[in-house]
Every structure is written in structure tokens, then in C-alpha cells.
Amino acid sequence: MSDAAQERPLRVVVADDQRMVRDGIQLMLSLVGGVDVVRLAADGNEAVAAVAACDPDVVLMDLRMPNCDGVTATRRIRAEHPRTQVVVLTTFADDTDVFDALRAGARGYLTKDAGAEEVERALRRVAAGHADLDPSVQRRLLGWLPDRPASSPAGGGPAPDGLTDRELDVLRLIGNGLSNGEIATHLHVSESTVKTHVNHLFAKIRVRDRAQAVTYAFRNGIAS
């Protein structure tokens, strides 16, 4: 982590309809150095308003809330305040709303039994532009994905959506959780070259962010 990242607290909004959960998360994060909970929200509408008022780095968002659920709030936040990232919280690892949350723009996904270190890691990775999925959720995602096409890249067939070999390499590494800088090091190219490949492949596969790209990579047998 850079000195600048260490000096600047991570600004977080916590959204959950249960006060005990909100207060518990706030208390847990107060014990984590460099994380500042700037607002608590009891539903999706309050979460959207909190983002507009506080410009946080990340929203820790419950999926099941009255008035405006977490998926809808995530979609609104990502459309209206794209700088703010979202990590979705749920009680169960097999919550079927996970795909809707990722499609809405969530970059991270945690179960509510995650520990302080897991939550902090997810917040920081997502704020830095990476996708972060709880391992148990990742396993469930693989179980929900449709069967891989017979002619997937992993099986030696043609690449989907006209992706080039280099774009496949980049997408495979995104699926494995690498940042642009890590991908550049791995492929021995500049980070600006990686960003160009990322922009091109995102346009080809019609995704908005890395979380959706990870889902695409697993669904098409590009990452494993």
C-alpha cells in the first residue's frame, strides 16, 4: 500500500436495515486503522442519499432492505456516482441475488460472518479498482454458471466475442484477481497497454467493470 493510501482514511457508508448489524459493522471498522465510517443508512434510498452527501470511497451494502433493496441502490449509485464502489453484504453465501448485484455494478461480495480482516481487505481492494469476492461466494458462483461451451478457449476452440489472444490473456488474469499493474508485470508490458486492452475487451464483451468481467471469464471457461 502506498503512503498516500495509508495517510488518507478510506471513507465508507454502511447500509443495512438492522440497526444492530449497522452498529456492529461500524464498531468493527472503527477498530481497523485507516477506515472512516462517514454515514449509516437503513435502506437503499438512504444509501443513495448518503453517497450524494458524503462522496464515500465504498458502500458496504446489504441486499435485503425495505423501500429500496441493495441491488437497486447499487445500480443507482454506480450510475449517478461512478467513483463510489459497492461491496454487497448478505447473510447466506448461496444468495441468488449475487448475479443481479454484480450486473448492477457491485465489485465485491461478502457474507455477514466475514471477519474484520476480510472486510477491510475487500474494502481496500474494491476502492483500488479490483474485484473482491468472498471465497465461499466464488465457489457458489461457479456452481450457478451455465455449462462451459464445448468450444471454449480452455478447450482450444475459437475465442468468444472476437477477443484477440492478448485480450484473452488479460481477461484470464482479471479472472484470477490481478490488478492492471500486476497484469502488466506478468505480461511484460506497460500498465497503459494493459488499460488499452481492458477497455477494448470490456467493449467487446459488453461489461462495465471487473466484477462483471470475472463472471464472464468463468462462464466462458477463460478463467479457472
C-alpha positions as CSV (number, residue, x, y, z in Angstrom):
1,M,0.0,0.0,0.0
2,S,1.3,3.5,-0.8
3,D,2.0,6.1,1.8
4,A,-0.8,8.3,0.3
5,A,-3.3,5.4,0.8
6,Q,-2.1,4.9,4.3
7,E,-2.5,8.6,5.2
8,R,-6.0,9.1,3.7
9,P,-8.7,7.2,5.5
10,L,-11.0,5.0,3.4
11,R,-14.4,6.7,3.6
12,V,-17.2,4.1,3.9
13,V,-21.0,4.2,4.1
14,V,-22.7,1.2,5.8
15,A,-26.2,0.3,4.6
16,D,-28.3,-2.3,6.5
17,D,-31.9,-2.3,7.7
18,Q,-31.0,-3.8,11.0
19,R,-29.6,-1.3,13.5
20,M,-27.7,-3.9,15.4
21,V,-25.9,-5.0,12.3
22,R,-25.1,-1.4,11.3
23,D,-23.8,-0.6,14.7
24,G,-21.8,-3.8,14.8
25,I,-20.1,-3.2,11.5
26,Q,-19.4,0.4,12.4
27,L,-17.8,-0.7,15.7
28,M,-15.8,-3.4,13.9
29,L,-14.5,-0.9,11.3
30,S,-13.7,1.6,14.0
31,L,-11.0,-0.8,15.2
32,V,-9.5,-1.0,11.7
33,G,-6.9,1.7,11.1
34,G,-7.5,3.9,8.2
35,V,-11.2,3.2,7.7
36,D,-13.7,6.0,8.4
37,V,-17.5,5.2,8.5
38,V,-19.0,8.5,7.4
39,R,-22.7,7.6,7.3
40,L,-25.1,4.8,8.3
41,A,-28.1,4.0,6.1
42,A,-31.2,1.9,7.0
43,D,-32.3,1.3,3.4
44,G,-31.3,1.8,-0.2
45,N,-32.8,5.2,-0.6
46,E,-30.8,6.4,2.5
47,A,-27.7,4.8,1.0
48,V,-28.0,6.7,-2.3
49,A,-28.6,9.9,-0.4
50,A,-25.6,9.2,1.9
51,V,-23.4,8.8,-1.2
52,A,-24.6,12.0,-2.7
53,A,-23.9,13.9,0.6
54,C,-20.6,12.3,1.6
55,D,-18.9,11.1,-1.6
56,P,-17.5,7.9,0.1
57,D,-15.0,5.5,-1.5
58,V,-17.1,2.4,-0.8
59,V,-20.6,1.5,0.3
60,L,-21.0,-1.7,2.3
61,M,-24.5,-2.7,1.1
62,D,-27.0,-5.2,2.5
63,L,-29.0,-6.9,-0.3
64,R,-32.3,-7.2,1.6
65,M,-33.7,-3.9,2.7
66,P,-37.2,-2.3,2.7
67,N,-38.2,0.6,0.4
68,C,-35.2,0.2,-1.9
69,D,-33.2,-3.0,-1.9
70,G,-29.4,-3.3,-2.2
71,V,-29.4,-4.3,-5.9
72,T,-31.5,-1.3,-6.9
73,A,-29.4,1.1,-4.7
74,T,-26.2,-0.3,-6.2
75,R,-27.5,0.3,-9.7
76,R,-28.4,3.9,-8.8
77,I,-25.1,4.6,-7.1
78,R,-23.0,3.2,-9.9
79,A,-25.0,5.2,-12.4
80,E,-25.1,8.5,-10.5
81,H,-21.8,8.3,-8.6
82,P,-19.4,6.1,-10.5
83,R,-16.4,7.0,-8.3
84,T,-18.1,5.2,-5.4
85,Q,-17.7,1.4,-5.4
86,V,-20.0,-1.1,-3.7
87,V,-19.3,-4.2,-1.7
88,V,-22.5,-6.2,-1.2
89,L,-23.3,-8.0,2.1
90,T,-25.6,-10.9,2.6
91,T,-26.4,-13.5,5.3
92,F,-26.1,-16.5,3.1
93,A,-23.3,-17.5,0.6
94,D,-25.9,-19.0,-1.7
95,D,-28.0,-15.8,-2.1
96,T,-29.3,-15.9,-5.6
97,D,-29.2,-12.1,-5.9
98,V,-25.5,-12.3,-6.4
99,F,-25.7,-12.1,-10.2
100,D,-28.1,-9.2,-10.1
101,A,-25.8,-7.4,-7.7
102,L,-22.8,-7.9,-9.9
103,R,-24.7,-6.9,-13.0
104,A,-25.8,-3.7,-11.1
105,G,-22.1,-2.8,-10.6
106,A,-21.1,-4.3,-7.3
107,R,-17.3,-5.1,-7.3
108,G,-17.2,-7.1,-4.1
109,Y,-19.4,-9.6,-2.3
110,L,-19.1,-10.8,1.4
111,T,-21.2,-12.8,3.8
112,K,-22.0,-11.2,7.1
113,D,-19.9,-13.7,9.0
114,A,-16.7,-12.3,7.4
115,G,-14.1,-11.1,9.9
116,A,-12.6,-7.7,10.2
117,E,-9.6,-8.5,8.1
118,E,-11.7,-9.9,5.3
119,V,-13.9,-6.9,5.3
120,E,-11.0,-4.5,5.4
121,R,-9.3,-6.3,2.5
122,A,-12.4,-6.3,0.4
123,L,-13.0,-2.5,1.0
124,R,-9.4,-1.6,0.1
125,R,-9.3,-3.9,-3.0
126,V,-12.5,-2.6,-4.3
127,A,-11.6,1.0,-3.6
128,A,-8.4,0.4,-5.6
129,G,-10.4,-0.8,-8.6
130,H,-10.2,-4.6,-8.1
131,A,-12.9,-7.1,-7.8
132,D,-13.1,-9.0,-4.5
133,L,-15.4,-12.0,-3.9
134,D,-15.7,-14.0,-0.7
135,P,-14.2,-17.4,-1.4
136,S,-17.4,-19.2,-0.4
137,V,-19.4,-16.9,-2.7
138,Q,-16.9,-17.6,-5.5
139,R,-17.5,-21.3,-5.2
140,R,-21.2,-20.8,-5.4
141,L,-20.8,-18.6,-8.4
142,L,-19.0,-21.4,-10.2
143,G,-21.9,-23.7,-9.3
144,W,-24.5,-21.3,-10.8
145,L,-22.7,-20.6,-14.0
146,P,-24.0,-22.3,-17.1
147,D,-22.0,-25.2,-18.6
148,R,-19.0,-24.0,-20.5
149,P,-19.4,-24.0,-24.2
150,A,-17.8,-27.0,-25.9
151,S,-15.5,-24.7,-28.0
152,S,-14.4,-22.5,-25.1
153,P,-10.8,-21.1,-25.1
154,A,-9.9,-23.6,-22.4
155,G,-10.8,-26.4,-24.8
156,G,-8.9,-24.9,-27.7
157,G,-11.9,-23.5,-29.6
158,P,-12.4,-20.0,-31.0
159,A,-12.4,-17.1,-28.6
160,P,-15.8,-15.6,-27.8
161,D,-16.9,-12.1,-29.0
162,G,-13.9,-11.7,-31.3
163,L,-11.4,-11.4,-28.4
164,T,-7.7,-11.4,-29.5
165,D,-5.2,-13.8,-27.9
166,R,-3.7,-10.9,-25.9
167,E,-7.2,-9.8,-24.7
168,L,-7.8,-13.4,-23.7
169,D,-4.6,-13.3,-21.7
170,V,-5.6,-10.1,-19.9
171,L,-9.2,-11.3,-19.3
172,R,-7.8,-14.6,-17.8
173,L,-5.6,-12.7,-15.4
174,I,-8.5,-10.3,-14.5
175,G,-10.5,-13.5,-13.7
176,N,-7.7,-14.6,-11.4
177,G,-7.9,-11.3,-9.5
178,L,-4.9,-9.5,-10.8
179,S,-4.8,-5.7,-10.9
180,N,-3.7,-3.8,-14.1
181,G,-0.2,-3.3,-12.6
182,E,0.1,-7.0,-11.8
183,I,-1.1,-7.9,-15.2
184,A,1.5,-5.6,-16.8
185,T,4.3,-7.2,-14.8
186,H,3.0,-10.7,-15.7
187,L,2.8,-10.0,-19.4
188,H,6.0,-7.8,-19.5
189,V,4.1,-4.8,-21.0
190,S,3.3,-1.3,-19.7
191,E,0.3,-0.6,-17.5
192,S,-1.1,1.8,-20.1
193,T,-1.0,-1.0,-22.7
194,V,-3.0,-3.2,-20.2
195,K,-5.5,-0.4,-19.7
196,T,-6.0,-0.2,-23.5
197,H,-6.6,-4.0,-23.7
198,V,-9.0,-3.8,-20.8
199,N,-11.0,-1.0,-22.5
200,H,-11.2,-2.9,-25.8
201,L,-12.2,-6.2,-24.2
202,F,-14.8,-4.6,-22.0
203,A,-16.4,-3.1,-25.1
204,K,-16.3,-6.4,-26.9
205,I,-17.9,-8.5,-24.1
206,R,-20.2,-5.7,-23.1
207,V,-19.4,-5.4,-19.4
208,R,-19.0,-2.3,-17.3
209,D,-16.5,-3.3,-14.6
210,R,-14.1,-6.0,-13.4
211,A,-16.7,-7.9,-11.3
212,Q,-18.8,-8.5,-14.4
213,A,-15.6,-9.4,-16.4
214,V,-14.8,-12.0,-13.8
215,T,-18.2,-13.6,-14.2
216,Y,-17.9,-13.6,-18.0
217,A,-14.4,-15.2,-17.8
218,F,-15.6,-18.1,-15.6
219,R,-18.8,-18.5,-17.7
220,N,-16.8,-18.8,-20.9
221,G,-14.1,-21.1,-19.5
222,I,-11.4,-18.3,-19.8
223,A,-10.5,-18.3,-16.1
224,S,-10.5,-21.2,-13.6
